[in-house]
Amino acid sequence: MSDSYDTARYRYRLGARLAHYPTLVREIEKPKSRLRLTVERFSELQEKLYADNRYSLLIIVQGMDTAGKDSTIKRVTSGVNPQGFQVFNFKQPTYEDVDHNYLWRYWRAMPERGRIGIFNRSYYEEVLVVRVHPEILDARKLPNVTINNRFWRSRFDDITALEKHLVESGTRIVKLFLNVSKNTQKSRLLSRLNRPDKHWKCDPRDIEERAYWSQYQHAYQEAVSFTHTDDAPWYIIPADHKWTMRAIVAQIITEELSKLNLDFPEPSEEQLAKLERARNALLNEDERR
């Protein structure tokens, strides 16, 4: 088994249609083993990121219901020091959230230097579910706003500007669209409904949202195409086979972290002297016994 494989094919290409990206690939042998090895490398890089303390990493995970967002985050971070990252699951905005601009609550959750922030859904919901259901905006009390294509283009510009600022401030951004097919979604929803131990994950609204599949695909197409940049790229991940998807995601994250040229900081002469004194103190402690 080789150490890596080409992930460039999953990186979004400007002008491409999401419908042309596969939802299933079989090019990765033993994806479970591949994932385990890649997570080990991810853990090593995360430790360097924390010690280096110059950069942060923001991972955005988006996808339709049942695409595997929760399980992918769980598996990919299984070997990573929990002190070094934090996962945010953004639910319905609170009254306080609504009284601020729509990016406010996401801005407050951005990872600090040395840490990894994972957004399970993100500010992209403001141009996805809100676009499919523009009635949500009725409660936002937006002044003198007409909801049209110009409105959504303005939001894309907001997001691109936010990400540009983050990148210039030392945050690496990786955006993952877990690309599940409609048939696979149906199968997974039925599986939840047929298993009593999975009923807690069932929400009737998930079934209702399937009626808006085409609208969501259009919203994703525009969101990805208008906000993909070299510094904050989108990756379109085939999500019909979960273990393959997880292996690809882990590989992409480690590649992006590797580009930062992270390293452990070199101690100063004064620090080295203190360390030497500490070492000698411990050795002398043993001798006194």
N, C-alpha and C positions, 0 to 999 in steps of 0.2 A: 504494500500500500504506500503510494507516494505521499509526501508530507502535505502537498497542497494541490489545488486544481484551479483552473481559470474561472474566476467569478465575474470577469468583465462582461460576459454575455447577459448577466442579470442587471447590469447598470443601465438605467434608462437612457435611451438615445433620443435626442431632441427631434421632434416631428413624428416619432413612432406612435403607433396605436397600442394601447394596453391590450386590446383584444388579440393582438398578434403575439403576445408573450405567452409561453406555455404555462399551464397550471399543474403539469405533471412532467417530471423528467426522471430518467432511470440511469443517468450517467455515473452516479456515485455508488461505488461498491461499499457494502457494509457501513451504511450511514451512521449506525449507532456507535460503532468503533471509531469512525471518523470524528463524530461529535466529541467523544470522550477525549481523544487526543487533542483536538482543537481547543476544547475548554481548558485543558492544562496549559496550553500556550496563552490563552486569554488570561488566565489567572496570573501568570508570570508578568504579562504586560500591565495588568491592572496594578500589581504591586509597584512596578516601575513608575506608572502614572502617578500613584499616590506619593511616592518618594520624590519624584522629579518636581512635582507641585508647580508646574508652569502651565499645564493644559487641563482641560476637562473634556469629557465625552458626553454628548447628548445623543441617545438612540431613540428614534421615534418609530413606534410600531403601529401601523394602520392596517385595516382589513375589514372585510365584511364579517358579519356574525358567523361564528364557527370556523373562521380561518385559522385559528390556533394561536392567537396572540398570547393568552395566559400561559399555555403549556410551553410555548417556545421560550418565553422569558424565563420561566422556571428552569427548563432544561439547560439553556445556554449559560445561565448564571450559577449553575449548581456547584461549581468548584471555585467560585470567586468569593473573596473575603467580603462578607456582608457589610463591613464597616466602610467599604470603598465604593458602594453604590446604593442608590435608592430608586425604587419603582413608584411611579405615581399613576394611579388610576383615576382619571377625571370623570366624575359623575355629573349629575345635573348641577348647574351653577347655583350658588346660594344667592340670597338677596344682596349680600355684600359684593359678590362677584358681578352681579348684574348692574350694580351702581358704579362700576368702574368700566374702563374700556375692555373690549373683549379679549385682549391679550394679557391683561393684568394678572390673572390667577396663574397663568402658565409662566409668566416672567418670574414670579415669586418662587417657582419650583426649579429654576435653572440650577444645574450642578455647579458647585464651587470648584476652584482649582484643585486638581488631584483626585477628583471624584467622577463617577459615572452616574448620569441621570437617565432613567429609562421611562419614557412616556408611553403608557399603554392607552392608546388614543391620545390626542394632543390638540393643539390649537387648530389643526387641520379639520377637526370636526366643525369649526366655524365656517368652513367653505364646503363641507360635505353634507352632514345631516341637516345643518341649518339651511343649506341651499335646496336640498330635497324637500324640506319642510320650512319654507320661509315664514310660516305663521309663528314660528318660534321668536322671530324678531319683534313681534307685536308687544312682547313683554319687556323688550330691551329699552324702550323709551328713547329711540334714536331720533335726534332732531332733524327735520327737513331732509329725509332720506327717501330716495326712490329706488326700489329694489329692481335693478336691471343688470345687464351685462357689465356696465361701467362700475356698478357697486361691487361686483365680485372681482373685477380686475383690480380695483383699488385695494381690496383685501389681499389679493395675491401680492401686490406691491408692498403692503404692510409686512407680510410674512417674509418676503425676500429681504426686505430691509432689516428686519429683526435678525434673521439668520446671518446676514452679512456682518452686522455688528457683533454677534456672538463669535463668529469665526475670527474676526479681527482682534477680538479680546482673548483668544486662546481656546475657544471651544470647538472641538471637532464634532461635526454633525453627520450622523448616518440615518437616513430615512428609509424605512422598509415597508413596502406594500406587499402584504401576504395575499397572493393572487389565487383565490380559491374559485373553482367552477361552481356554477349554479346547481349542477347535479350533485356534486359532492356536498354542498351545503345542505341540500335536501336530505341526503343520506345521513348526515351528522345530526340534523334536527330530529329526524325520525328515531335515531338511536337514543337520543336524550329522552324523547317522549316514551320510548319503549322500555326504558330502564328506570325503575323507581329510585335507585341511588343517584340518578342524574336529574331527577325532577327539580331539584333545587336550582339547577342551572337554566331551567326552561322559563322563558318569558313569552307570553302570547304575542307580545309586540314584535319578537323576532320573526314570527311567521307572517305577521302583517307587513313587515318591512320588505319581504320578498316581492310583494307587488310593485315595489319601487326599484327593482333590480336595475332596469335600464337607466333610470334617473341617477342612481348611485354610480353606475359605470361612467356616465357622462361627467358627473361631478368629479370623480377620481381622475378621469382623463385630463380635465382642465387643471385641476389642482397640481397634478404631477408635472404636466407640460409647462405650466407657467411658473413653477417654483423650483424646478430642477436647475441646479448650477454646479459648476465644477467643484466648488468648495462645500456645498451642501447637497450632495447627490441623492437621487432616489434609486433604490434597487427594487426590481420587480421579482418577487420570490415565488416560484411555483409552490403552492400550498396544498395540493391534493394528497401528497404523501408527507405525513408530519415529520418523520425522522429525517428524510431527505431535506425538507425545509429547514429543520433545526441545524443540520450540518452546514448548509449553505450560509445561514445567518451567522453562525459562529465563525465561519471562515472569513466572511466579509468584515465582521467586527475586528478580528485579529489583524487583518490586513490594514484596515484604517488606523488602528492603534500603532501598527508598526511604522507607518509613514511619519509619525511624530518624532522618531529618533530619540526615544526616551532613554534615560539612564539614571543610575543611582548617583546622587550628588557626591562629589569628592569632599571629604572633610578637610578643614583648614589645619595648618600646623598646630594651632592652639587646641583644636578639637582632638587631634591625634595625640597630643601630649596628655590631655585629660583622660583619654581612653587608655593610654599606657599606664598612667597612675592608677586608674581603676583596676586594670588587670593585675598590676603589682600588689595592690591592696588585697585583692582576692587570693592571690598566691600566698601572701604573707599570713593571711587569715588561716589558711590550711596548715602552715608551718607552726603557728602558735598552738594549734590543737595537739 
